[in-house]
Amino acid sequence: MLRLILLTVFTLAAAPLVAEELTGQQLMEEVRARLPPEPVRLTGFIRTRNGRRDVDRGLISELHFGSPVPHIRYQVMDAFGSLVATARIAWPDGTAHFTLYDENEEPVENARLSDDIAETGLTWSDLSLDFLWWPEAEVTGRERVRTRASHVVRIPAPPHHPELGGVRLWIDTSALLVVRAEILGPDGERLKRIDVDSIVEIEPDVWMVKDLIIRDFANNRRMGVRFEDVEILKK
């Protein structure tokens, strides 16, 4: 939105599942199953507050979760609307494959999902919610996030994220929507927390996360992602 949340568009099942009977991995499969099958374009912005300095970046996200190879394409612009970076993240085998292009649309060598997005403090992994595809998820309990009863899920970081220890997720028990995520360091310390702040219904039973709030505990920063426009694209 997030890797974001968290993902930004989701559907509600006609009848809620009895999620208590699911393993952690089955629960994550149900979360991914609620991603939209239609291609979707979201337009919005990222705002980072670091002390008295604000950093604003325009953001266009294209979500293609119904494609044979699920993927996301991002374009990031500066405050004047000029292209800063383009990124593509695909999950052909459940593992993220990441490609980054600079402002001239030239490939960036040795780019990583953990790289900062244009001085915002967010990483490409944060924005895409790459952790939704991580294996070995385990349900550890239930808690409330604001008014939402939620399953708590812990997922260890896979080998391609050696800088992390894992992620802790809070998943709404009825909608199976990720409402909070905490990115954890190698020793289990909180690095970032991503909260869904507001959602809106864009079509019957199709909802969009409008606002994400991100706290960077390691650097004492606060970031926000807002999506202002959504367009269902033709396949």
Backbone bond lengths (Angstrom), bond angles and torsions (degrees), N, CA, C in turn:
res aa  C-N    CA-C-N  psi(-1)  N-CA   C-N-CA  omega(-1)  CA-C   N-CA-C  phi
1 M - - - 0.396 - - 0.445 70.85 -
2 L 1.560 79.91 -57.50 1.145 150.24 176.74 0.939 115.50 -10.37
3 R 4.260 100.38 -87.61 0.788 154.84 -34.57 1.026 51.12 55.60
4 L 3.261 140.21 -43.49 0.827 121.49 -126.87 0.587 157.95 32.83
5 I 2.446 154.60 100.15 0.206 131.25 164.40 0.198 91.51 22.61
6 L 2.726 62.16 -154.47 0.985 26.38 175.75 1.421 134.30 166.21
7 L 1.253 129.36 -56.72 1.440 108.79 158.60 1.503 104.86 -73.05
8 T 1.294 115.07 163.85 1.445 117.28 -161.06 1.518 114.07 -92.64
9 V 1.313 118.56 -18.25 1.465 120.84 176.89 1.520 107.45 -132.51
10 F 1.328 117.24 138.71 1.451 120.18 179.84 1.517 108.50 -151.11
11 T 1.338 116.29 163.32 1.455 122.01 177.92 1.521 109.04 -116.12
12 L 1.324 115.78 152.27 1.451 121.27 176.69 1.519 108.98 -99.59
13 A 1.323 116.16 133.11 1.462 120.73 179.27 1.519 109.45 -68.14
14 A 1.328 115.67 152.44 1.459 119.56 178.54 1.524 111.30 -63.56
15 A 1.330 117.19 -36.70 1.463 120.96 178.16 1.521 108.38 -132.99
16 P 1.339 118.81 124.54 1.456 120.89 -179.49 1.527 111.12 -60.74
17 L 1.327 115.47 143.38 1.452 120.68 176.13 1.517 109.96 -81.72
18 V 1.310 115.82 159.50 1.460 120.01 173.24 1.519 106.21 -84.37
19 A 1.332 115.77 86.60 1.458 120.36 -170.18 1.518 112.15 -68.43
20 E 1.367 117.24 -19.98 1.454 119.17 179.04 1.519 111.32 -62.22
21 E 1.328 117.82 -22.55 1.454 121.48 -178.29 1.514 112.38 -87.49
22 L 1.330 118.20 -3.41 1.454 121.95 -177.05 1.524 111.04 -93.96
23 T 1.324 115.58 146.26 1.451 120.36 169.89 1.532 108.77 -74.81
24 G 1.331 116.84 170.47 1.457 119.96 178.55 1.514 112.34 -58.79
25 Q 1.327 117.09 -42.34 1.453 120.37 -178.72 1.527 111.12 -67.56
26 Q 1.347 117.02 -40.02 1.466 120.24 177.72 1.525 110.91 -65.32
27 L 1.315 116.54 -37.33 1.464 120.28 178.14 1.520 110.69 -62.83
28 M 1.339 117.72 -42.67 1.463 120.66 178.72 1.530 111.06 -66.87
29 E 1.325 117.41 -34.06 1.465 119.92 175.94 1.520 110.39 -63.01
30 E 1.334 117.45 -38.24 1.462 120.67 178.18 1.527 110.85 -69.13
31 V 1.331 118.09 -36.55 1.467 121.02 175.92 1.528 109.42 -61.29
32 R 1.321 117.31 -46.73 1.470 120.44 -179.42 1.531 110.98 -66.04
33 A 1.346 116.96 -31.75 1.465 120.42 -178.90 1.522 111.73 -66.06
34 R 1.331 117.55 -17.87 1.457 121.44 179.46 1.525 112.70 -90.90
35 L 1.307 117.47 2.66 1.462 119.90 173.10 1.521 109.11 -71.72
36 P 1.330 118.38 146.96 1.475 120.27 -171.73 1.522 111.92 -69.35
37 P 1.335 118.22 133.74 1.465 120.45 177.20 1.526 112.66 -74.06
38 E 1.358 117.02 -24.49 1.459 120.02 -179.91 1.529 110.13 -82.10
39 P 1.331 117.77 146.88 1.469 119.50 173.21 1.532 109.77 -64.01
40 V 1.317 116.84 136.57 1.461 122.59 -176.16 1.519 109.26 -132.25
41 R 1.346 116.13 136.00 1.465 121.05 173.42 1.531 108.97 -111.82
42 L 1.314 116.02 127.85 1.459 122.93 178.80 1.518 109.10 -117.03
43 T 1.321 116.15 134.34 1.463 121.73 178.95 1.518 108.94 -119.30
44 G 1.330 115.85 132.37 1.460 119.37 -179.16 1.508 110.78 -169.41
45 F 1.329 115.82 -148.14 1.463 118.71 -178.70 1.526 110.27 -155.32
46 I 1.325 114.89 161.15 1.466 123.94 173.07 1.517 107.16 -112.39
47 R 1.327 116.92 133.55 1.468 120.98 175.06 1.526 108.92 -127.72
48 T 1.325 115.77 127.46 1.466 121.74 179.37 1.512 109.21 -117.66
49 R 1.326 115.39 131.11 1.467 120.86 175.73 1.520 108.24 -110.86
50 N 1.313 115.43 117.61 1.459 121.94 -179.88 1.522 107.45 -126.04
51 G 1.342 116.91 94.02 1.454 119.96 -172.44 1.513 109.19 68.67
52 R 1.310 116.40 -124.72 1.466 120.83 178.41 1.517 113.02 -96.14
53 R 1.312 116.96 3.44 1.463 120.93 -176.09 1.521 110.14 -103.68
54 D 1.337 116.21 126.69 1.456 121.85 175.68 1.516 109.80 -104.81
55 V 1.313 116.05 140.80 1.460 122.21 173.88 1.520 107.35 -120.20
56 D 1.333 117.28 121.77 1.462 122.70 179.29 1.528 109.48 -113.41
57 R 1.340 115.11 135.08 1.461 121.13 177.44 1.522 108.81 -136.78
58 G 1.327 116.28 132.64 1.461 120.05 172.54 1.521 109.87 -73.91
59 L 1.331 116.06 152.50 1.467 120.23 -175.78 1.517 110.39 -143.42
60 I 1.330 116.30 127.82 1.461 122.85 170.53 1.519 107.31 -119.95
61 S 1.327 116.08 123.47 1.469 121.91 -179.50 1.511 108.83 -117.00
62 E 1.326 117.13 130.38 1.463 121.97 173.05 1.525 107.40 -115.53
63 L 1.338 116.06 119.17 1.458 122.66 -176.84 1.520 109.15 -103.79
64 H 1.326 116.20 124.44 1.467 121.40 -178.94 1.529 108.44 -127.04
65 F 1.323 116.56 66.88 1.457 120.09 -176.46 1.523 112.26 -82.90
66 G 1.340 117.59 -16.72 1.458 120.21 178.06 1.518 113.28 -89.96
67 S 1.331 117.90 0.05 1.468 121.27 178.83 1.527 110.31 -72.41
68 P 1.348 117.24 159.06 1.480 119.22 176.11 1.525 112.21 -53.25
69 V 1.334 116.58 -36.32 1.468 121.78 171.78 1.531 106.66 -114.81
70 P 1.336 119.24 106.33 1.473 120.03 179.22 1.523 110.79 -58.60
71 H 1.336 115.99 135.89 1.462 118.75 -179.21 1.523 110.74 -156.33
72 I 1.331 115.10 161.80 1.465 123.93 175.75 1.513 107.61 -128.26
73 R 1.318 115.79 142.54 1.466 121.39 174.50 1.527 108.11 -122.98
74 Y 1.326 116.83 129.83 1.454 123.02 -179.83 1.519 110.91 -117.99
75 Q 1.327 115.40 143.41 1.457 121.96 166.61 1.525 107.33 -125.21
76 V 1.328 115.76 130.74 1.465 122.01 -179.28 1.521 108.02 -116.87
77 M 1.348 116.13 130.83 1.458 121.88 -179.02 1.526 109.96 -118.53
78 D 1.344 115.53 155.92 1.459 119.19 174.60 1.527 110.18 -80.71
79 A 1.335 116.27 -176.13 1.465 120.71 -175.83 1.520 112.57 -64.27
80 F 1.340 118.08 -16.84 1.465 122.21 -179.45 1.528 112.24 -99.70
81 G 1.327 116.83 2.27 1.457 120.52 177.52 1.513 114.74 90.35
82 S 1.332 118.14 4.52 1.465 120.81 179.17 1.523 110.21 -82.81
83 L 1.316 115.65 141.22 1.454 120.99 -178.58 1.525 110.99 -64.28
84 V 1.331 115.87 131.60 1.456 122.10 177.67 1.522 110.95 -105.97
85 A 1.327 116.52 -42.81 1.462 120.29 -177.21 1.522 109.65 -160.50
86 T 1.331 114.91 152.70 1.460 122.97 172.89 1.516 107.38 -127.47
87 A 1.323 117.00 136.34 1.458 120.46 -178.54 1.519 110.05 -134.77
88 R 1.323 115.09 148.76 1.470 121.54 174.93 1.518 107.81 -131.47
89 I 1.325 115.89 129.33 1.455 121.91 177.49 1.519 107.59 -124.37
90 A 1.319 116.73 124.67 1.460 121.62 -178.19 1.525 109.38 -127.10
91 W 1.346 115.14 151.96 1.460 121.30 179.58 1.529 108.86 -124.46
92 P 1.340 118.74 72.81 1.466 120.27 -177.63 1.523 113.00 -69.54
93 D 1.316 117.11 -26.63 1.466 121.03 -175.84 1.521 111.66 -135.73
94 G 1.353 116.81 22.27 1.452 120.63 -177.49 1.513 113.60 88.88
95 T 1.330 116.72 -8.54 1.462 122.17 177.40 1.521 108.80 -110.37
96 A 1.332 117.38 135.76 1.469 120.99 -176.40 1.521 111.36 -69.14
97 H 1.333 115.67 133.62 1.464 123.12 171.71 1.531 106.45 -115.28
98 F 1.324 116.43 120.30 1.462 122.45 -168.21 1.520 110.59 -116.22
99 T 1.332 115.55 132.60 1.460 122.10 175.03 1.519 108.24 -131.72
100 L 1.332 117.14 131.95 1.462 122.53 -178.56 1.520 109.87 -123.06
101 Y 1.347 115.79 140.46 1.463 122.43 177.71 1.529 108.51 -124.55
102 D 1.331 116.42 145.46 1.458 120.09 -179.00 1.525 110.83 -84.10
103 E 1.351 115.98 -170.24 1.463 120.35 -176.33 1.526 112.92 -64.71
104 N 1.343 116.93 -18.85 1.466 121.27 176.75 1.522 111.61 -97.26
105 E 1.316 116.01 9.91 1.466 123.94 -179.52 1.518 112.22 61.65
106 E 1.342 115.05 32.50 1.455 121.77 173.22 1.525 108.60 -96.96
107 P 1.339 118.03 139.94 1.472 119.46 179.91 1.528 111.38 -60.34
108 V 1.319 115.24 140.48 1.459 122.11 177.27 1.526 107.57 -97.56
109 E 1.323 116.81 120.96 1.460 120.93 -178.23 1.525 110.70 -73.29
110 N 1.318 115.31 145.04 1.466 123.16 175.01 1.535 113.13 59.86
111 A 1.335 117.18 26.46 1.465 120.20 176.78 1.526 109.60 -70.76
112 R 1.335 116.02 145.91 1.459 121.16 -177.35 1.523 110.28 -130.36
113 L 1.325 115.93 154.54 1.458 120.62 176.59 1.524 112.18 -60.69
114 S 1.315 117.07 -26.21 1.464 121.54 -178.69 1.525 113.04 -83.37
115 D 1.341 117.98 1.44 1.467 120.84 179.52 1.527 110.49 -70.42
116 D 1.345 115.35 148.36 1.464 122.14 176.58 1.530 110.58 -67.83
117 I 1.332 116.29 144.01 1.466 121.31 177.77 1.523 108.96 -93.97
118 A 1.323 116.94 99.46 1.468 122.68 169.49 1.525 113.57 47.44
119 E 1.340 116.59 48.17 1.469 123.22 174.74 1.530 113.28 65.22
120 T 1.328 117.69 23.89 1.460 120.20 179.09 1.527 112.80 -90.39
121 G 1.331 117.46 -18.30 1.452 120.43 -173.97 1.516 112.88 89.25
122 L 1.330 118.00 -14.18 1.460 122.14 173.22 1.518 109.30 -84.30
123 T 1.325 116.54 151.41 1.455 120.68 171.98 1.532 108.78 -107.21
124 W 1.333 115.25 165.19 1.464 119.33 177.59 1.526 110.72 -64.11
125 S 1.322 117.14 -31.72 1.455 120.43 176.23 1.522 111.12 -66.12
126 D 1.353 117.13 -42.60 1.474 120.66 176.59 1.525 110.63 -57.37
127 L 1.324 115.59 -48.76 1.462 120.77 -172.36 1.527 112.01 -67.37
128 S 1.324 116.72 -38.58 1.468 120.42 -175.28 1.517 113.19 -86.54
129 L 1.333 117.22 -9.31 1.461 121.59 -174.01 1.522 110.49 54.33
130 D 1.317 114.34 47.69 1.460 120.80 178.76 1.526 111.76 -53.24
131 F 1.332 117.23 -27.34 1.463 119.89 -176.25 1.527 113.45 -66.05
132 L 1.336 118.56 -13.49 1.464 119.74 176.12 1.528 111.68 -63.36
133 W 1.338 117.17 -19.05 1.463 121.62 -179.34 1.531 112.28 -102.70
134 W 1.331 118.21 -1.42 1.465 119.29 -179.21 1.526 110.38 -68.53
135 P 1.337 118.30 143.33 1.468 121.04 178.73 1.532 111.77 -84.43
136 E 1.315 114.68 176.61 1.472 124.23 173.08 1.530 113.32 69.29
137 A 1.329 117.52 31.40 1.463 120.58 176.88 1.524 110.19 -66.75
138 E 1.326 116.22 142.42 1.462 122.27 179.90 1.527 109.82 -135.48
139 V 1.319 116.82 128.83 1.465 121.44 175.66 1.528 108.08 -78.13
140 T 1.341 116.42 124.77 1.470 120.12 -175.63 1.525 113.33 -111.83
141 G 1.337 118.52 -6.08 1.458 119.60 178.93 1.513 111.86 160.02
142 R 1.347 115.24 -164.80 1.469 121.92 176.52 1.513 109.15 -134.75
143 E 1.330 115.85 141.59 1.461 122.61 177.66 1.517 108.44 -146.22
144 R 1.332 115.96 168.51 1.457 120.91 173.67 1.524 109.52 -102.97
145 V 1.327 115.27 136.05 1.461 122.20 170.74 1.517 106.10 -114.91
146 R 1.342 115.72 109.50 1.458 121.06 -170.32 1.529 107.77 56.65
147 T 1.320 118.89 -115.34 1.466 119.51 -178.79 1.524 112.40 -101.84
148 R 1.322 118.27 4.20 1.461 120.97 -172.21 1.528 111.40 -98.31
149 A 1.333 116.65 122.25 1.461 120.35 169.62 1.523 108.05 -69.53
150 S 1.321 116.80 131.09 1.459 120.35 -170.74 1.526 111.61 -138.55
151 H 1.325 114.96 143.83 1.453 121.52 167.81 1.528 107.86 -78.08
152 V 1.311 117.40 140.90 1.461 122.07 174.99 1.527 107.58 -103.14
153 V 1.329 115.99 126.41 1.465 122.07 -176.42 1.529 108.57 -125.34
154 R 1.311 116.27 134.80 1.464 121.47 176.46 1.524 108.23 -113.79
155 I 1.346 116.50 131.80 1.459 121.51 179.42 1.528 108.06 -128.89
156 P 1.330 119.04 122.67 1.467 119.97 176.51 1.519 110.97 -70.60
157 A 1.330 116.26 149.98 1.467 120.66 179.72 1.529 109.90 -69.65
158 P 1.327 117.79 137.25 1.467 121.11 177.05 1.528 110.63 -75.02
159 P 1.337 118.06 169.70 1.464 121.56 -176.20 1.528 115.02 -57.23
160 H 1.358 117.98 -27.98 1.463 118.06 -177.99 1.527 112.03 -79.67
161 H 1.325 117.93 5.00 1.467 122.21 173.23 1.537 109.20 -125.33
162 P 1.336 118.22 64.57 1.460 119.74 -177.47 1.520 113.53 -66.56
163 E 1.344 117.78 -16.73 1.465 121.53 -179.42 1.526 112.51 -80.39
164 L 1.342 117.27 -6.62 1.465 121.67 -176.22 1.528 111.13 -118.27
165 G 1.330 114.51 158.63 1.451 120.03 173.72 1.518 112.52 -100.54
166 G 1.335 116.44 -24.52 1.455 120.19 179.80 1.506 111.22 156.30
167 V 1.333 115.61 -163.20 1.456 121.80 -179.84 1.526 108.15 -143.47
168 R 1.326 115.42 146.80 1.461 121.90 173.77 1.522 107.55 -116.56
169 L 1.334 116.87 126.97 1.461 121.96 -176.07 1.519 110.68 -117.29
170 W 1.345 116.01 146.61 1.452 123.36 170.52 1.523 106.61 -114.71
171 I 1.322 117.13 118.36 1.463 123.35 -173.31 1.523 108.97 -116.52
172 D 1.331 116.21 120.07 1.464 121.66 179.60 1.525 110.00 -52.21
173 T 1.340 116.82 129.84 1.461 120.36 -173.11 1.527 113.46 -69.49
174 S 1.335 118.66 -24.97 1.460 120.16 -178.75 1.522 112.28 -98.62
175 A 1.328 117.78 -46.86 1.461 120.75 -177.78 1.520 112.82 -84.81
176 L 1.361 117.56 -14.25 1.466 122.43 -174.74 1.521 111.06 52.47
177 L 1.321 114.29 45.60 1.466 123.79 176.67 1.524 108.45 -108.94
178 V 1.323 117.15 134.75 1.454 120.50 174.72 1.527 108.20 -71.27
179 V 1.329 117.18 118.01 1.456 120.97 -178.45 1.533 112.10 -104.96
180 R 1.324 116.95 -15.14 1.468 120.64 176.71 1.521 108.48 -155.35
181 A 1.326 115.46 144.64 1.458 121.11 174.52 1.522 108.65 -139.66
182 E 1.315 116.29 137.62 1.459 121.63 173.48 1.518 108.88 -118.26
183 I 1.335 115.40 123.93 1.457 121.86 176.30 1.517 107.45 -86.30
184 L 1.329 117.01 127.70 1.449 122.35 -173.39 1.524 111.64 -110.07
185 G 1.331 115.86 144.23 1.446 121.54 176.94 1.516 111.87 -81.61
186 P 1.332 117.34 179.09 1.473 121.43 -176.85 1.526 113.71 -57.67
187 D 1.347 117.41 -28.93 1.462 120.93 -179.82 1.531 112.78 -99.00
188 G 1.331 116.40 13.59 1.454 120.41 179.16 1.517 114.63 85.33
189 E 1.341 117.53 3.37 1.458 120.24 -179.66 1.531 110.57 -74.75
190 R 1.351 116.78 149.92 1.466 120.62 178.45 1.522 109.82 -74.61
191 L 1.318 116.15 125.24 1.460 121.09 174.36 1.523 110.70 -97.97
192 K 1.338 116.13 -46.62 1.464 121.68 -179.70 1.517 109.45 -143.85
193 R 1.335 114.96 153.09 1.453 121.09 171.91 1.520 108.29 -128.45
194 I 1.322 116.40 130.56 1.461 122.98 -179.64 1.526 107.81 -114.64
195 D 1.326 116.78 122.73 1.465 121.92 -179.54 1.515 110.30 -119.16
196 V 1.332 115.89 136.73 1.462 120.81 168.47 1.524 107.33 -75.36
197 D 1.328 117.14 119.20 1.458 121.07 -176.58 1.523 112.35 -96.18
198 S 1.345 117.35 -33.36 1.468 119.50 177.64 1.522 109.65 -157.83
199 I 1.339 116.01 150.67 1.453 122.36 176.81 1.526 108.65 -132.42
200 V 1.336 116.33 154.98 1.467 121.20 177.32 1.526 108.84 -136.30
201 E 1.330 116.63 148.39 1.457 121.51 177.16 1.520 108.67 -87.46
202 I 1.330 117.38 122.72 1.459 121.19 -177.82 1.531 112.02 -101.71
203 E 1.320 117.23 -23.70 1.457 123.90 173.11 1.524 106.04 -149.10
204 P 1.335 118.84 164.82 1.464 118.90 177.87 1.530 111.43 -53.87
205 D 1.331 115.75 121.26 1.464 123.70 179.04 1.521 113.90 66.08
206 V 1.330 117.72 13.83 1.465 121.51 174.04 1.516 107.32 -120.30
207 W 1.329 116.08 121.27 1.452 121.77 -173.42 1.520 110.97 -120.83
208 M 1.316 115.84 150.64 1.458 121.74 178.07 1.520 109.46 -122.18
209 V 1.325 115.87 134.79 1.460 119.99 170.67 1.521 107.36 -73.30
210 K 1.311 117.00 119.35 1.461 121.00 -176.84 1.529 111.39 -88.24
211 D 1.325 116.83 -41.34 1.460 120.47 -175.94 1.525 111.06 -132.27
212 L 1.324 115.14 132.79 1.456 122.75 171.27 1.523 108.15 -116.73
213 I 1.319 116.52 138.04 1.461 122.38 175.46 1.525 107.76 -115.62
214 I 1.315 116.84 127.26 1.463 122.18 -177.41 1.523 109.21 -122.15
215 R 1.327 116.31 127.32 1.453 122.28 174.43 1.519 108.97 -107.60
216 D 1.329 116.06 124.73 1.457 122.97 177.04 1.521 107.33 -99.10
217 F 1.333 116.72 97.03 1.464 120.75 -176.20 1.519 111.39 -70.63
218 A 1.321 117.45 -33.10 1.461 120.53 -176.52 1.524 111.91 -66.69
219 N 1.346 117.01 -32.45 1.467 121.05 -175.69 1.519 113.21 -118.53
220 N 1.343 117.03 6.76 1.462 122.32 177.90 1.526 111.46 55.15
221 R 1.333 114.89 50.98 1.458 121.32 178.37 1.516 110.05 -123.04
222 R 1.328 114.50 159.40 1.465 121.46 176.87 1.526 107.91 -128.54
223 M 1.326 115.93 129.19 1.456 121.35 179.40 1.522 110.02 -123.89
224 G 1.324 115.70 152.24 1.449 120.81 175.52 1.519 109.95 -135.13
225 V 1.320 116.35 143.77 1.470 122.28 173.52 1.518 106.54 -122.09
226 R 1.327 116.53 124.09 1.465 121.20 177.67 1.520 109.42 -122.57
227 F 1.339 115.38 132.00 1.459 121.68 175.37 1.519 108.08 -106.50
228 E 1.344 115.84 122.20 1.460 120.90 -173.31 1.516 113.52 -105.05
229 D 1.335 117.35 -19.07 1.465 119.60 -176.61 1.530 109.03 -145.03
230 V 1.311 116.40 142.89 1.469 121.77 178.10 1.519 109.10 -132.31
231 E 1.312 116.15 140.87 1.463 121.81 179.65 1.515 108.40 -136.81
232 I 1.338 116.89 127.16 1.462 122.02 174.22 1.515 106.98 -82.43
233 L 1.324 117.24 120.81 1.456 121.99 -176.57 1.528 111.00 -92.57
234 K 1.327 115.82 159.91 1.450 120.47 173.60 1.526 109.19 -77.49
235 K 1.328 115.17 143.97 1.458 118.85 177.97 1.516 110.06 -70.01
